[in-house]
Amino acid sequence: MSRKVEDKLASLIHEIKEIKKELILQRVEKIEIEEQRIRKWNDLCKKVSAKWNSISSVEEVRQQREKSE
């Protein structure tokens, strides 16, 4: 009887370890996706900054506000 309990316990422990591994993998995938998004935003920021005209961003915002008033 105790052998069956030990086997069931070992099986449960194994399943818990597998679930923990899966959770860790999912977290890693989520982190990789978030890092990829951040890299894309940074690349876009660099592209926009490279194409920005001589006017400063503060001046541009001020002009946009004046247009909407």
Secondary structure, 3 states (H helix, E strand, C coil): CHHHHHHHHHHHHHHHHHHHHHHHHHHHHHHHHHHHHHHHHHHHHHHHHHHCCCCCHHHHHHHHHHHHC
